């Protein structure tokens, strides 16, 4: 696992090898995970009798519990100057939980397994994003993260399709369904064997920093960026809760995986083009456009009265994800010192995760006790506040010698 190349290897289909193989890892992992995620709302509410509030809390809590681990794993990865080992064990932990879902029989066990799955995600995300940042030139950050998110989303497309086919074959037997998902996850583990840690010729050993939960070691610009993303994430409800909008309109449960497929198709189709666009124009502008698209989607959802409105809203949410998911990571890479790349990505994902917990919990309660429309409009208002904050993010070149050299591209 410690084979570290001294020179830049040849590209694979136009992408750095690490970017390509990490994309393949994400495809297989999300193929497996999104199969589960596409049916989880129905499995929880119909089979195990969970409420909408519990569904919202489950996704938010699982992501938030992984948030602190993202910060720690990022710091640890920077500390030991290694990425691959941490990424490997993070993916392995998540794949294991899908095998264990085969024997699940209560809400408590599902909650525990989803938390462990997200802990695996928290362990791997920061060093993985740092490895992508270190594997490409500054002019290719948006494109590279766009490809990675495209492969991730492509797995999200394959997952719901496989979910529909598999459920029909196993006749709604969720035990067999989860077994198929676990087998697919093993392909992600195999693909990880081709990933290599990076060492740049002539680069000095990074300075080691003490572990801290506060972001004060980062630049003011990066901290302000975290603030705008956090406020926006307070309004962005977990996708599993959004999918329950179909139930509130009395649509068939079988329509939920189709809605998720629509979202994933939209996301995957636009991820690479928007990533390339972010390399040519201001990354901040691309993210801002994504925030606006999400706000519009939530307004459409709030007033939706038919399946057509739900389809339009899920298409827009997919476009939002394509505009922001990879581009936020690329923008973060332009604001970080060389010895805090993984840590910075950890703080970014932790910020989103904590916001997800609050959004999922409060949004789920508003959804259940008030109405889906009130929950969605309140969420849109919070996202609008995050958009306004982002508009005031300074667009200035990194200070020479103070920020990561890859960050000299446009913000």
GIFENRA-V207794 format. One record per residue. N is the residue number from 0. RES is the residue in one small letter. OMEGA is omega in whole degrees, -180 to 180 (NA if undefined). D_CENTER is the distance of its C-alpha to the mean C-alpha in Angstrom with 2 decimals. Layout:
{{N & RES & OMEGA & D_CENTER} {N & RES & OMEGA & D_CENTER}}
This chain:
{{0 & x & -173 & 25.14} {1 & x & 178 & 26.61} {2 & x & -173 & 27.85} {3 & x & -180 & 27.03} {4 & x & 179 & 28.11} {5 & x & -179 & 30.31} {6 & x & -179 & 30.06} {7 & x & 180 & 27.50} {8 & x & 179 & 27.45} {9 & x & -178 & 27.92} {10 & x & 177 & 25.11} {11 & x & -177 & 23.98} {12 & x & 176 & 23.96} {13 & x & -179 & 23.66} {14 & x & 174 & 20.76} {15 & x & -177 & 21.10} {16 & x & 179 & 21.38} {17 & x & 179 & 18.56} {18 & x & -180 & 16.21} {19 & x & -176 & 17.70} {20 & x & 175 & 17.62} {21 & x & 174 & 14.11} {22 & x & 179 & 13.23} {23 & x & 176 & 15.55} {24 & x & -179 & 14.13} {25 & x & 178 & 10.66} {26 & x & -177 & 12.80} {27 & x & 179 & 14.88} {28 & x & -179 & 12.45} {29 & x & 171 & 10.50} {30 & x & 180 & 14.03} {31 & x & -175 & 15.01} {32 & x & -177 & 12.23} {33 & x & 169 & 12.10} {34 & x & -179 & 15.88} {35 & x & -175 & 15.82} {36 & x & -178 & 13.37} {37 & x & -178 & 15.56} {38 & x & -174 & 18.65} {39 & x & 179 & 17.61} {40 & x & 180 & 18.65} {41 & x & 180 & 21.99} {42 & x & -179 & 22.45} {43 & x & -173 & 22.04} {44 & x & -176 & 24.10} {45 & x & -176 & 26.71} {46 & x & -176 & 27.19} {47 & x & 174 & 26.59} {48 & x & -180 & 27.52} {49 & x & 177 & 24.61} {50 & x & 176 & 24.46} {51 & x & 179 & 21.87} {52 & x & 179 & 21.65} {53 & x & 179 & 20.84} {54 & x & 179 & 18.05} {55 & x & -180 & 16.44} {56 & x & -177 & 17.24} {57 & x & -179 & 15.95} {58 & x & -178 & 12.27} {59 & x & -179 & 12.58} {60 & x & -180 & 14.77} {61 & x & 179 & 12.90} {62 & x & -178 & 9.82} {63 & x & 179 & 12.51} {64 & x & 177 & 14.65} {65 & x & -174 & 12.20} {66 & x & -180 & 12.05} {67 & x & 177 & 15.51} {68 & x & 176 & 14.95} {69 & x & 179 & 12.29} {70 & x & -178 & 15.17} {71 & x & -178 & 17.74} {72 & x & 176 & 16.23} {73 & x & 178 & 15.74} {74 & x & -179 & 19.32} {75 & x & 179 & 20.62} {76 & x & 176 & 19.29} {77 & x & -177 & 20.98} {78 & x & -177 & 23.97} {79 & x & 180 & 24.71} {80 & x & 177 & 23.50} {81 & x & -179 & 21.81} {82 & x & -166 & 18.32} {83 & x & -176 & 18.89} {84 & x & -178 & 20.33} {85 & x & 178 & 17.59} {86 & x & -178 & 14.93} {87 & x & -176 & 17.37} {88 & x & 176 & 17.96} {89 & x & 178 & 14.37} {90 & x & -179 & 13.92} {91 & x & 180 & 17.46} {92 & x & -180 & 16.97} {93 & x & 180 & 14.24} {94 & x & 180 & 16.49} {95 & x & -177 & 19.44} {96 & x & -180 & 18.28} {97 & x & 174 & 18.25} {98 & x & -178 & 21.82} {99 & x & 176 & 22.75} {100 & x & -180 & 21.66} {101 & x & -176 & 24.78} {102 & x & -177 & 27.02} {103 & x & -178 & 25.28} {104 & x & -179 & 27.79} {105 & x & 178 & 26.77} {106 & x & -180 & 24.13} {107 & x & 180 & 24.38} {108 & x & 177 & 23.58} {109 & x & 179 & 20.57} {110 & x & -179 & 19.31} {111 & x & -179 & 20.04} {112 & x & 177 & 18.39} {113 & x & 177 & 15.09} {114 & x & 180 & 15.30} {115 & x & 177 & 16.18} {116 & x & 179 & 13.37} {117 & x & 175 & 10.83} {118 & x & 175 & 13.27} {119 & x & 177 & 12.94} {120 & x & 178 & 9.22} {121 & x & -180 & 10.39} {122 & x & -172 & 13.19} {123 & x & -168 & 11.70} {124 & x & -175 & 8.73} {125 & x & 179 & 11.29} {126 & x & 178 & 14.03} {127 & x & 179 & 12.11} {128 & x & 176 & 11.04} {129 & x & 180 & 14.62} {130 & x & 176 & 16.09} {131 & x & 179 & 14.80} {132 & x & -177 & 16.19} {133 & x & -173 & 19.42} {134 & x & -174 & 19.89} {135 & x & 175 & 20.41} {136 & x & -177 & 22.73} {137 & x & -177 & 21.81} {138 & x & -176 & 22.51} {139 & x & -178 & 19.87} {140 & x & -179 & 16.75} {141 & x & 179 & 15.47} {142 & x & -176 & 16.66} {143 & x & 176 & 15.20} {144 & x & 176 & 11.61} {145 & x & 177 & 12.28} {146 & x & -180 & 13.62} {147 & x & 179 & 10.86} {148 & x & 175 & 8.37} {149 & x & 180 & 11.57} {150 & x & 176 & 12.12} {151 & x & -179 & 8.79} {152 & x & 177 & 9.77} {153 & x & 173 & 13.29} {154 & x & 177 & 12.67} {155 & x & 175 & 11.44} {156 & x & -178 & 14.84} {157 & x & -177 & 16.81} {158 & x & 179 & 15.58} {159 & x & 177 & 17.06} {160 & x & 179 & 20.07} {161 & x & 179 & 20.69} {162 & x & 180 & 20.35} {163 & x & -178 & 23.05} {164 & x & -176 & 25.27} {165 & x & 179 & 24.95} {166 & x & 178 & 25.66} {167 & x & -179 & 28.72} {168 & x & -177 & 29.93} {169 & x & 177 & 29.61} {170 & x & 176 & 30.93} {171 & x & 176 & 28.26} {172 & x & -174 & 28.62} {173 & x & 179 & 25.23} {174 & x & 179 & 26.40} {175 & x & 179 & 26.92} {176 & x & -179 & 23.72} {177 & x & 177 & 21.65} {178 & x & 177 & 23.87} {179 & x & 179 & 22.97} {180 & x & 180 & 19.24} {181 & x & 179 & 20.06} {182 & x & 179 & 22.17} {183 & x & 180 & 19.56} {184 & x & -179 & 17.29} {185 & x & 178 & 20.21} {186 & x & 177 & 19.85} {187 & x & 179 & 16.59} {188 & x & 180 & 18.71} {189 & x & -178 & 21.49} {190 & x & -180 & 19.55} {191 & x & -178 & 18.63} {192 & x & -177 & 22.38} {193 & x & -180 & 22.45} {194 & x & 179 & 20.18} {195 & x & 170 & 22.30} {196 & x & -176 & 22.07} {197 & x & 171 & 23.31} {198 & x & -177 & 26.51} {199 & x & -179 & 27.80} {200 & x & 176 & 31.61} {201 & x & -178 & 33.36} {202 & x & 178 & 30.37} {203 & x & 177 & 31.48} {204 & x & -177 & 29.98} {205 & x & 177 & 27.37} {206 & x & -179 & 28.70} {207 & x & 180 & 27.55} {208 & x & 175 & 26.36} {209 & x & -180 & 26.87} {210 & x & 178 & 23.98} {211 & x & 177 & 23.30} {212 & x & -180 & 20.95} {213 & x & -178 & 21.95} {214 & x & -173 & 20.55} {215 & x & 179 & 24.14} {216 & x & -178 & 24.22} {217 & x & -179 & 22.04} {218 & x & 177 & 23.56} {219 & x & -180 & 24.26} {220 & x & 180 & 22.34} {221 & x & 179 & 19.10} {222 & x & 178 & 19.81} {223 & x & 176 & 20.48} {224 & x & 177 & 17.22} {225 & x & 180 & 15.48} {226 & x & -179 & 17.87} {227 & x & 179 & 17.13} {228 & x & 180 & 13.35} {229 & x & -179 & 14.25} {230 & x & 178 & 16.85} {231 & x & -177 & 14.76} {232 & x & 176 & 12.08} {233 & x & -180 & 15.25} {234 & x & -176 & 15.84} {235 & x & -176 & 12.62} {236 & x & 177 & 13.31} {237 & x & -176 & 11.23} {238 & x & 179 & 11.38} {239 & x & 177 & 13.76} {240 & x & 178 & 16.04} {241 & x & -178 & 16.09} {242 & x & 179 & 17.21} {243 & x & 175 & 20.13} {244 & x & 178 & 21.58} {245 & x & 179 & 23.22} {246 & x & -179 & 25.10} {247 & x & 176 & 26.35} {248 & x & 177 & 27.86} {249 & x & 174 & 29.47} {250 & x & -177 & 27.80} {251 & x & 179 & 27.80} {252 & x & -180 & 25.11} {253 & x & 180 & 24.94} {254 & x & -177 & 23.59} {255 & x & 177 & 20.24} {256 & x & 178 & 18.91} {257 & x & 177 & 20.32} {258 & x & 179 & 18.42} {259 & x & 177 & 15.09} {260 & x & 178 & 16.41} {261 & x & 177 & 17.30} {262 & x & -176 & 13.88} {263 & x & 178 & 12.45} {264 & x & 179 & 15.58} {265 & x & 180 & 15.28} {266 & x & -175 & 11.78} {267 & x & -178 & 13.00} {268 & x & -173 & 16.38} {269 & x & -172 & 15.52} {270 & x & -178 & 12.71} {271 & x & 178 & 15.42} {272 & x & 180 & 18.08} {273 & x & 175 & 16.18} {274 & x & 177 & 15.09} {275 & x & 178 & 18.81} {276 & x & -179 & 19.86} {277 & x & 176 & 18.07} {278 & x & -177 & 20.14} {279 & x & -180 & 23.26} {280 & x & 180 & 22.92} {281 & x & 177 & 21.53} {282 & x & 178 & 17.76} {283 & x & -180 & 18.35} {284 & x & 179 & 19.99} {285 & x & 179 & 17.21} {286 & x & 179 & 14.73} {287 & x & 177 & 17.66} {288 & x & 178 & 18.21} {289 & x & 178 & 14.72} {290 & x & 180 & 15.42} {291 & x & 179 & 18.75} {292 & x & 179 & 17.60} {293 & x & 179 & 15.43} {294 & x & 178 & 18.57} {295 & x & -180 & 20.74} {296 & x & -179 & 18.71} {297 & x & 176 & 19.08} {298 & x & 177 & 22.77} {299 & x & 179 & 23.19} {300 & x & -177 & 21.71} {301 & x & -177 & 24.00} {302 & x & -178 & 27.04} {303 & x & 178 & 26.18} {304 & x & -179 & 29.21} {305 & x & 178 & 28.56} {306 & x & 179 & 26.22} {307 & x & 179 & 26.42} {308 & x & 178 & 24.92} {309 & x & 179 & 21.97} {310 & x & 179 & 21.46} {311 & x & -179 & 21.63} {312 & x & 180 & 19.16} {313 & x & 173 & 16.50} {314 & x & 180 & 17.28} {315 & x & 179 & 16.80} {316 & x & 175 & 13.42} {317 & x & 177 & 12.37} {318 & x & 176 & 14.11} {319 & x & -179 & 12.44} {320 & x & 179 & 8.91} {321 & x & -180 & 10.86} {322 & x & -170 & 12.66} {323 & x & -168 & 10.15} {324 & x & 179 & 6.69} {325 & x & -176 & 8.71} {326 & x & 175 & 11.70} {327 & x & 178 & 10.65} {328 & x & 178 & 10.15} {329 & x & 179 & 13.42} {330 & x & 178 & 15.13} {331 & x & -180 & 14.42} {332 & x & 180 & 16.02} {333 & x & -174 & 19.08} {334 & x & -169 & 19.79} {335 & x & 172 & 19.89} {336 & x & -178 & 22.89} {337 & x & -177 & 23.04} {338 & x & 179 & 23.21} {339 & x & -178 & 20.16} {340 & x & 180 & 17.48} {341 & x & 179 & 15.49} {342 & x & 180 & 16.46} {343 & x & 177 & 15.32} {344 & x & 177 & 11.78} {345 & x & 178 & 12.01} {346 & x & 179 & 13.40} {347 & x & -179 & 10.86} {348 & x & 176 & 7.97} {349 & x & 178 & 10.90} {350 & x & 179 & 11.98} {351 & x & -179 & 9.02} {352 & x & 178 & 9.34} {353 & x & 176 & 13.06} {354 & x & 179 & 12.97} {355 & x & 178 & 11.10} {356 & x & -178 & 13.97} {357 & x & 179 & 16.57} {358 & x & -179 & 15.37} {359 & x & -178 & 15.16} {360 & x & -178 & 18.49} {361 & x & 178 & 20.46} {362 & x & 178 & 19.18} {363 & x & 178 & 20.05} {364 & x & 178 & 23.43} {365 & x & 179 & 24.17} {366 & x & -175 & 23.26} {367 & x & -172 & 25.70} {368 & x & 179 & 28.46} {369 & x & 176 & 28.62} {370 & x & 176 & 27.12} {371 & x & -178 & 23.92} {372 & x & 179 & 25.23} {373 & x & 179 & 25.79} {374 & x & -177 & 22.33} {375 & x & 180 & 20.77} {376 & x & 176 & 23.21} {377 & x & 178 & 22.73} {378 & x & 180 & 18.96} {379 & x & 179 & 19.82} {380 & x & 178 & 22.24} {381 & x & 179 & 19.79} {382 & x & 177 & 17.43} {383 & x & 177 & 20.64} {384 & x & 177 & 21.41} {385 & x & 177 & 18.17} {386 & x & 180 & 19.06} {387 & x & 178 & 22.56} {388 & x & -179 & 21.54} {389 & x & -179 & 19.47} {390 & x & -180 & 22.60} {391 & x & 176 & 24.51} {392 & x & -179 & 22.30} {393 & x & 175 & 24.94} {394 & x & -178 & 24.84} {395 & x & 179 & 26.98} {396 & x & 175 & 27.15} {397 & x & 179 & 26.16} {398 & x & -177 & 29.30} {399 & x & 176 & 30.99} {400 & x & -176 & 30.61} {401 & x & -179 & 28.24} {402 & x & -177 & 24.79} {403 & x & -180 & 23.08} {404 & x & -180 & 25.12} {405 & x & -176 & 22.18} {406 & x & -178 & 21.75} {407 & x & 176 & 24.90} {408 & x & -178 & 23.29} {409 & x & 172 & 23.04} {410 & x & NA & 20.90}}
